Amino acid sequence: MCVDRKPRAAFAALLLAGLALVSAAAQAVPKIQSWQTKNGARVLFVRAPDLPILDVRVVFDAASSRDDGHPGLANLTGSLLTAGAGPWDADAIAERLENVGADMSTGVLRDMAWVSVRTLTKDKPLQVTVQTLAAVLAEPHFAPKDLERVRAGTQVALKQDEQSPGQIAQKLFYRKLYGDHPYAGDPKGTAASVAAITRDQILAFHKRYYVARNAVVAMVGAVDRAEAEQLAERIMAGLAPGERAPDLPEVQPLKAAQTERVAYPSTQTHIYVGEPGISRADPDYFPLYVGNHILGGDGLISLLAEEVRQKRGLSYSVYSAFVAMQRRGPFLMGAQTRNVQTDEALAVMRATLQAFIEKGPTAKQLKAAKQNITGGFPLDIASNRDIAQYLAMIGFYGLPLDYLDTLVGKVEAVTAAQVRDAFARHVDPSRLLTVVVGGGAEPASARR
């Protein structure tokens, strides 16, 4: 659920005026400061004094991987946070934020859940926003009428997913890739599981996982260290210290290649190919990141794009990615193609991957990839909100505080031999899972 409103004219003017500062600011890597709140939340802070704005992102290990046999529980919990909290209902929360030009959003993935706010640092907007955020985190109502409304909205979204071959393919890919691991399920859950979730289960989930020691607070903006410490204490004050979520189980490698085909009445066939990849803490992260940029991560100029799209016209969109999470997230290649070209597109994708594993990148490809990644990095940290998201990621995955300082150097240090070695150890073309959805007239109700 999101509570987003357009900022008032004055706030918008400040943002526009700040564009003149982006170029200079983007060249500097921000210094990260860190500490803990009194109840045990980890805080990462960057002072950004150029604009009177503060971005806060509070991240919890409270995602769908913690559903514990109740798919959709984390998502319902996160979606209900802004449906009513403290003395306010959803409309009152939205009005409070809109009146001071602030915005708030929430989200739940497989690995993490978050609540983010952006506000002016003037006294009234800041106080109102922080007070509202603290209530949303610690005092959500989870009112029965709100639960039923959000439940109904989730059921509608799940029904829409059943009509999307891309969503069908993605969900099937994760189910087959992860089996009984917590990463297997769709964060939204299933129609049956969402219908069965009770308010008591949501209350228990919130009590267990929305606690200070299970949280990271990322703050970026025009406040000093002392002010940031006070704000962090206020934001987290209502949460019990609690305990961190337990470690997730390890992800097991696939034992053999597997292909799943689902006939669906669509003009395009959706393809997913992959296997368990790496965790965010894997020491091979940078060689794989740079290598994947060449293979399929760089939009229209990657090897996959060249072989599948440009040379043969088999797909407009084709890509690859390592989705690094707490445990081994997927390595995947994805594409959409005309139904009659499915097998040819698959063959070219697999052949391109195999050739890259065997030969690795050329010196020219490696140089271009490094230049592209490092050249784009300043834009990645050009706004407070971008930096806050980086801080949340650094804190959540336990990365070093000098991560932003050293990123460019680590990218530039990657060698072609390291890329070949890392791909050879982490990607096994003989054990790939292939999911193909499309090219048929089978009704959606027949899919299983």
C-alpha positions as CSV (number, residue, x, y, z in Angstrom):
1,M,0.0,0.0,0.0
2,C,1.2,3.5,-0.7
3,V,0.2,6.8,0.8
4,D,1.6,9.3,-1.8
5,R,0.4,12.8,-2.4
6,K,1.8,15.6,-4.6
7,P,3.9,18.0,-2.5
8,R,2.7,21.6,-2.2
9,A,4.0,24.2,-4.6
10,A,6.7,25.4,-2.2
11,F,8.0,21.9,-1.8
12,A,8.0,21.2,-5.5
13,A,9.9,24.5,-6.1
14,L,12.6,23.4,-3.6
15,L,13.0,20.2,-5.5
16,L,13.3,21.9,-8.8
17,A,15.8,24.4,-7.4
18,G,17.8,21.5,-6.1
19,L,18.4,20.1,-9.6
20,A,21.2,22.6,-10.0
21,L,23.0,20.9,-7.1
22,V,22.7,17.4,-8.3
23,S,25.7,17.5,-10.7
24,A,28.1,18.6,-8.0
25,A,26.6,16.4,-5.3
26,A,26.7,13.3,-7.5
27,Q,30.4,13.5,-7.7
28,A,30.9,13.1,-3.9
29,V,30.4,9.7,-2.2
30,P,28.5,10.4,1.0
31,K,30.0,9.6,4.4
32,I,27.9,7.0,6.3
33,Q,27.5,7.2,10.1
34,S,26.0,4.4,12.1
35,W,24.8,3.7,15.7
36,Q,22.0,1.9,17.5
37,T,18.9,3.3,19.1
38,K,18.3,2.6,22.8
39,N,16.0,-0.3,21.9
40,G,18.4,-1.9,19.5
41,A,17.6,-0.7,16.0
42,R,20.6,-0.1,13.7
43,V,20.7,3.4,12.2
44,L,22.7,4.5,9.1
45,F,22.8,8.2,8.5
46,V,24.1,10.5,5.8
47,R,24.0,14.3,6.3
48,A,22.9,16.1,3.1
49,P,22.5,19.8,3.9
50,D,21.9,21.2,0.5
51,L,18.1,20.9,0.5
52,P,15.8,21.1,3.5
53,I,14.5,17.5,3.0
54,L,14.8,14.3,5.0
55,D,14.3,10.8,3.6
56,V,13.8,8.0,6.1
57,R,13.5,4.3,5.1
58,V,12.9,1.8,7.9
59,V,13.5,-1.8,6.8
60,F,12.4,-5.0,8.6
61,D,13.3,-8.6,8.2
62,A,9.5,-9.1,7.9
63,A,9.1,-10.2,4.3
64,S,7.3,-13.1,2.7
65,S,10.1,-15.4,3.6
66,R,8.7,-15.1,7.2
67,D,5.2,-16.2,6.3
68,D,5.7,-19.5,8.0
69,G,3.1,-21.5,6.2
70,H,0.7,-18.6,5.7
71,P,1.5,-17.2,2.2
72,G,0.6,-13.5,2.0
73,L,0.7,-12.9,5.8
74,A,3.7,-10.5,5.6
75,N,2.2,-8.7,2.6
76,L,-1.2,-8.1,4.4
77,T,0.6,-6.9,7.5
78,G,2.7,-4.4,5.6
79,S,-0.2,-3.2,3.5
80,L,-2.3,-2.5,6.6
81,L,0.3,-0.4,8.4
82,T,-1.0,2.8,6.8
83,A,-4.7,1.8,6.9
84,G,-4.9,3.2,10.4
85,A,-2.5,3.8,13.2
86,G,-2.4,5.7,16.5
87,P,-5.4,8.1,16.7
88,W,-5.8,8.2,12.9
89,D,-7.6,6.2,10.2
90,A,-6.2,5.9,6.6
91,D,-7.8,9.1,5.4
92,A,-6.4,11.1,8.4
93,I,-2.9,9.7,7.9
94,A,-3.0,10.7,4.2
95,E,-4.4,14.2,5.0
96,R,-1.7,14.8,7.7
97,L,1.1,14.0,5.3
98,E,-0.5,15.9,2.4
99,N,-0.9,19.0,4.5
100,V,2.8,19.2,5.2
101,G,4.0,18.1,1.7
102,A,5.2,14.7,2.9
103,D,4.8,11.3,1.4
104,M,4.9,7.7,2.7
105,S,5.1,4.3,1.1
106,T,5.3,0.7,2.2
107,G,6.5,-2.5,0.5
108,V,7.0,-6.2,1.1
109,L,9.2,-8.4,-1.0
110,R,10.7,-11.9,-0.4
111,D,13.6,-10.6,1.6
112,M,12.5,-7.4,3.3
113,A,9.6,-5.1,4.2
114,W,9.9,-1.3,4.5
115,V,8.2,1.9,5.3
116,S,9.6,5.1,3.7
117,V,8.9,8.8,4.2
118,R,10.1,12.0,2.7
119,T,9.5,15.3,4.4
120,L,10.7,18.9,4.6
121,T,13.0,19.5,7.6
122,K,11.0,22.6,8.7
123,D,9.7,22.2,12.2
124,K,6.0,21.4,11.6
125,P,6.4,19.1,8.5
126,L,9.2,17.2,10.3
127,Q,7.3,16.8,13.6
128,V,4.1,15.7,11.9
129,T,5.9,13.2,9.6
130,V,8.0,11.7,12.4
131,Q,5.0,11.4,14.7
132,T,2.9,9.7,11.9
133,L,5.7,7.3,11.0
134,A,6.3,6.3,14.6
135,A,2.6,5.5,14.9
136,V,2.5,3.6,11.7
137,L,5.3,1.4,12.8
138,A,4.3,0.8,16.4
139,E,0.5,1.3,16.6
140,P,-1.2,0.0,13.5
141,H,-4.9,-0.7,14.0
142,F,-5.3,-3.8,11.8
143,A,-9.0,-3.0,12.0
144,P,-11.3,-5.9,10.8
145,K,-12.9,-3.6,8.2
146,D,-9.5,-2.5,6.9
147,L,-8.3,-6.2,6.8
148,E,-11.3,-7.2,4.7
149,R,-10.8,-4.2,2.3
150,V,-7.1,-5.0,1.8
151,R,-7.8,-8.7,1.6
152,A,-10.3,-8.0,-1.2
153,G,-7.8,-5.8,-3.0
154,T,-5.2,-8.5,-2.8
155,Q,-7.6,-11.1,-4.1
156,V,-8.3,-8.8,-7.1
157,A,-4.5,-8.5,-7.8
158,L,-4.1,-12.3,-7.6
159,K,-7.0,-12.8,-10.0
160,Q,-5.3,-10.3,-12.4
161,D,-2.1,-12.3,-12.1
162,E,-3.9,-15.3,-13.4
163,Q,-4.6,-13.4,-16.6
164,S,-0.9,-12.4,-17.1
165,P,1.4,-15.0,-18.7
166,G,4.4,-13.1,-17.4
167,Q,3.1,-13.4,-13.8
168,I,2.2,-17.0,-14.3
169,A,5.8,-17.7,-15.6
170,Q,7.5,-15.8,-12.8
171,K,5.5,-17.5,-10.0
172,L,6.0,-20.9,-11.5
173,F,9.8,-20.2,-11.9
174,Y,10.1,-19.3,-8.2
175,R,8.0,-22.3,-7.0
176,K,10.0,-24.8,-9.0
177,L,13.4,-23.2,-8.3
178,Y,12.9,-23.1,-4.5
179,G,10.6,-25.9,-3.7
180,D,9.8,-25.9,0.0
181,H,12.2,-23.0,0.7
182,P,10.6,-19.7,2.0
183,Y,11.6,-17.9,-1.2
184,A,9.3,-20.2,-3.3
185,G,6.0,-18.4,-2.7
186,D,4.6,-15.2,-4.2
187,P,4.7,-12.4,-1.6
188,K,1.0,-11.7,-2.3
189,G,0.2,-15.3,-1.3
190,T,-2.5,-17.4,-3.0
191,A,-6.3,-16.9,-3.1
192,A,-6.8,-19.7,-0.6
193,S,-4.1,-18.6,1.8
194,V,-5.1,-14.9,1.8
195,A,-8.7,-15.8,2.4
196,A,-7.7,-17.9,5.5
197,I,-5.4,-15.3,7.2
198,T,-6.8,-14.0,10.5
199,R,-6.4,-10.7,12.3
200,D,-4.8,-12.6,15.2
201,Q,-2.1,-14.0,12.9
202,I,-1.4,-10.4,11.6
203,L,-1.1,-9.1,15.2
204,A,1.2,-11.9,16.1
205,F,3.3,-11.4,13.0
206,H,3.7,-7.7,13.7
207,K,4.5,-8.3,17.3
208,R,7.3,-10.8,16.4
209,Y,8.9,-9.1,13.4
210,Y,8.2,-5.3,13.7
211,V,10.7,-4.9,16.6
212,A,13.7,-2.7,17.0
213,R,16.4,-5.4,16.8
214,N,14.9,-6.6,13.5
215,A,15.1,-3.2,11.9
216,V,17.4,-0.9,10.1
217,V,16.7,2.8,9.9
218,A,18.2,4.7,7.0
219,M,18.2,8.5,7.2
220,V,19.5,11.0,4.6
221,G,18.9,14.7,4.8
222,A,19.5,18.2,6.2
223,V,19.9,17.4,9.8
224,D,23.0,17.0,11.9
225,R,24.1,13.9,13.8
226,A,22.5,15.0,17.1
227,E,19.2,15.8,15.4
228,A,19.3,12.5,13.5
229,E,19.9,10.6,16.8
230,Q,16.9,12.2,18.4
231,L,14.7,11.6,15.3
232,A,15.7,7.9,15.2
233,E,14.8,7.5,18.9
234,R,11.4,9.1,18.3
235,I,10.7,7.0,15.2
236,M,11.5,3.7,16.9
237,A,10.5,4.5,20.5
238,G,7.2,2.6,20.3
239,L,8.7,-0.7,19.2
240,A,9.7,-3.4,21.6
241,P,13.4,-4.4,21.5
242,G,12.5,-7.9,20.4
243,E,14.9,-10.2,18.6
244,R,16.2,-10.5,15.1
245,A,14.5,-12.9,12.8
246,P,16.3,-16.3,12.7
247,D,18.5,-17.2,9.8
248,L,16.7,-18.5,6.7
249,P,17.6,-22.0,5.6
250,E,20.2,-22.5,2.9
251,V,19.1,-22.8,-0.7
252,Q,19.9,-26.1,-2.2
253,P,21.2,-26.4,-5.8
254,L,19.1,-27.9,-8.5
255,K,19.9,-31.6,-9.0
256,A,19.1,-31.7,-12.7
257,A,17.7,-29.7,-15.6
258,Q,14.0,-29.2,-15.6
259,T,11.6,-27.7,-18.1
260,E,8.0,-26.6,-17.4
261,R,5.7,-25.6,-20.2
262,V,2.3,-24.0,-19.6
263,A,0.1,-23.5,-22.6
264,Y,-1.6,-20.1,-22.5
265,P,-3.6,-18.1,-25.1
266,S,-1.2,-15.3,-25.7
267,T,0.5,-13.8,-28.7
268,Q,3.9,-13.8,-26.9
269,T,5.6,-16.6,-25.0
270,H,7.3,-15.7,-21.7
271,I,10.6,-17.5,-20.9
272,Y,12.5,-17.8,-17.7
273,V,15.7,-19.8,-17.4
274,G,17.9,-20.0,-14.3
275,E,19.0,-21.6,-11.1
276,P,19.9,-20.5,-7.5
277,G,22.6,-17.8,-7.8
278,I,24.2,-16.0,-4.9
279,S,23.6,-14.3,-1.6
280,R,24.3,-10.6,-1.2
281,A,27.3,-11.4,1.0
282,D,28.9,-13.7,-1.6
283,P,32.6,-12.8,-2.2
284,D,32.0,-13.3,-6.0
285,Y,29.4,-10.6,-6.1
286,F,31.4,-8.0,-8.1
287,P,32.8,-10.4,-10.7
288,L,29.3,-11.8,-11.3
289,Y,27.8,-8.3,-11.3
290,V,30.3,-7.0,-13.9
291,G,30.0,-10.2,-15.9
292,N,26.3,-10.2,-15.9
293,H,26.3,-6.6,-17.1
294,I,28.0,-7.9,-20.2
295,L,25.9,-11.0,-20.6
296,G,22.4,-9.6,-20.2
297,G,22.3,-6.8,-17.7
298,D,23.0,-3.8,-19.9
299,G,19.8,-3.4,-21.8
300,L,20.1,-3.3,-25.5
301,I,23.8,-3.7,-25.9
302,S,24.4,-7.0,-23.9
303,L,25.4,-10.2,-25.5
304,L,21.9,-11.7,-25.1
305,A,20.4,-8.6,-26.7
306,E,22.9,-8.8,-29.6
307,E,22.4,-12.5,-30.2
308,V,18.7,-12.9,-29.5
309,R,17.3,-9.5,-30.5
310,Q,19.6,-7.7,-32.9
311,K,21.0,-10.6,-35.0
312,R,17.9,-12.8,-35.1
313,G,15.0,-10.6,-34.2
314,L,13.7,-13.2,-31.8
315,S,12.7,-10.9,-28.9
316,Y,12.4,-7.2,-28.2
317,S,13.3,-7.7,-24.6
318,V,15.9,-10.2,-23.3
319,Y,18.0,-9.9,-20.1
320,S,19.8,-11.7,-17.3
321,A,20.3,-10.9,-13.6
322,F,21.7,-12.2,-10.4
323,V,19.0,-11.3,-7.7
324,A,21.2,-11.4,-4.6
325,M,19.3,-11.9,-1.3
326,Q,20.0,-13.1,2.2
327,R,20.2,-16.6,0.8
328,R,20.9,-17.6,-2.8
329,G,18.6,-15.5,-4.9
330,P,18.0,-16.6,-8.5
331,F,20.3,-16.2,-11.5
332,L,17.9,-15.9,-14.3
333,M,17.6,-15.1,-18.0
334,G,14.2,-13.8,-19.3
335,A,12.7,-13.0,-22.6
336,Q,9.4,-12.6,-24.5
337,T,9.2,-14.0,-28.0
338,R,6.6,-14.9,-30.6
339,N,5.1,-18.3,-30.0
340,V,6.6,-19.8,-33.1
341,Q,10.1,-18.6,-32.2
342,T,10.1,-20.0,-28.6
343,D,12.4,-22.9,-29.2
344,E,14.9,-21.0,-31.3
345,A,15.0,-18.1,-28.8
346,L,15.6,-20.6,-26.0
347,A,18.4,-22.3,-27.9
348,V,20.2,-19.0,-28.6
349,M,19.9,-17.9,-25.0
350,R,21.4,-21.1,-23.7
351,A,24.2,-21.1,-26.3
352,T,25.0,-17.5,-25.5
353,L,25.3,-18.4,-21.8
354,Q,27.4,-21.4,-22.5
355,A,29.8,-19.5,-24.7
356,F,30.2,-16.8,-22.1
357,I,30.9,-19.3,-19.3
358,E,33.5,-21.0,-21.5
359,K,35.2,-17.9,-22.9
360,G,34.3,-15.0,-20.6
361,P,34.4,-11.4,-21.6
362,T,36.8,-9.9,-24.1
363,A,39.0,-7.1,-22.9
364,K,36.9,-4.6,-24.9
365,Q,33.7,-5.9,-23.4
366,L,35.1,-5.8,-19.9
367,K,36.4,-2.2,-20.3
368,A,33.0,-1.0,-21.7
369,A,31.1,-2.7,-18.8
370,K,33.3,-1.1,-16.2
371,Q,33.0,2.3,-17.8
372,N,29.2,2.0,-18.0
373,I,28.8,0.9,-14.4
374,T,31.2,3.4,-12.8
375,G,30.0,6.2,-15.1
376,G,26.4,5.7,-14.1
377,F,27.2,5.3,-10.4
378,P,27.0,9.1,-9.6
379,L,23.5,9.1,-10.9
380,D,22.6,6.2,-8.6
381,I,23.4,8.3,-5.6
382,A,22.3,11.7,-7.0
383,S,19.2,12.0,-4.7
384,N,18.6,11.6,-1.0
385,R,16.1,8.9,-1.7
386,D,18.6,7.0,-3.8
387,I,21.1,7.2,-1.0
388,A,18.6,6.1,1.6
389,Q,17.8,3.0,-0.4
390,Y,21.5,2.2,-0.6
391,L,21.8,2.7,3.2
392,A,18.9,0.4,3.9
393,M,20.5,-2.2,1.7
394,I,23.9,-1.9,3.4
395,G,22.3,-2.1,6.8
396,F,20.0,-5.0,6.0
397,Y,22.6,-7.2,4.4
398,G,25.4,-6.3,6.8
399,L,27.7,-4.7,4.2
400,P,30.6,-2.6,5.3
401,L,30.0,1.1,5.9
402,D,32.6,2.0,3.2
403,Y,30.5,0.1,0.6
404,L,29.8,3.3,-1.4
405,D,33.4,4.5,-1.1
406,T,34.8,1.2,-2.4
407,L,32.2,0.2,-5.0
408,V,33.9,1.9,-8.0
409,G,37.3,0.5,-7.0
410,K,35.9,-3.0,-6.7
411,V,34.2,-2.8,-10.1
412,E,37.4,-1.5,-11.7
413,A,39.5,-4.3,-10.1
414,V,37.5,-7.1,-11.7
415,T,39.4,-9.1,-14.2
416,A,38.2,-11.3,-17.1
417,A,39.7,-14.4,-15.3
418,Q,37.7,-13.6,-12.2
419,V,34.5,-13.3,-14.3
420,R,35.1,-16.7,-16.0
421,D,36.0,-18.3,-12.7
422,A,32.9,-17.0,-10.9
423,F,30.5,-17.9,-13.7
424,A,32.0,-21.4,-13.9
425,R,31.4,-22.0,-10.2
426,H,28.0,-20.4,-9.9
427,V,26.2,-21.2,-13.2
428,D,25.8,-24.8,-14.3
429,P,24.1,-24.9,-17.8
430,S,23.4,-28.6,-17.3
431,R,21.1,-27.9,-14.3
432,L,19.0,-25.0,-15.5
433,L,15.3,-24.7,-14.8
434,T,13.3,-23.5,-17.8
435,V,9.8,-22.1,-17.6
436,V,7.8,-21.4,-20.7
437,V,4.3,-19.9,-20.6
438,G,2.3,-19.1,-23.8
439,G,1.7,-20.4,-27.2
440,G,-1.4,-22.3,-26.5
441,A,-5.2,-22.2,-26.2
442,E,-5.5,-23.8,-22.8
443,P,-7.8,-21.8,-20.5
444,A,-6.3,-20.2,-17.4
445,S,-8.6,-22.3,-15.2
446,A,-6.8,-25.4,-16.4
447,R,-3.4,-24.3,-15.2
448,R,-1.9,-26.3,-12.4
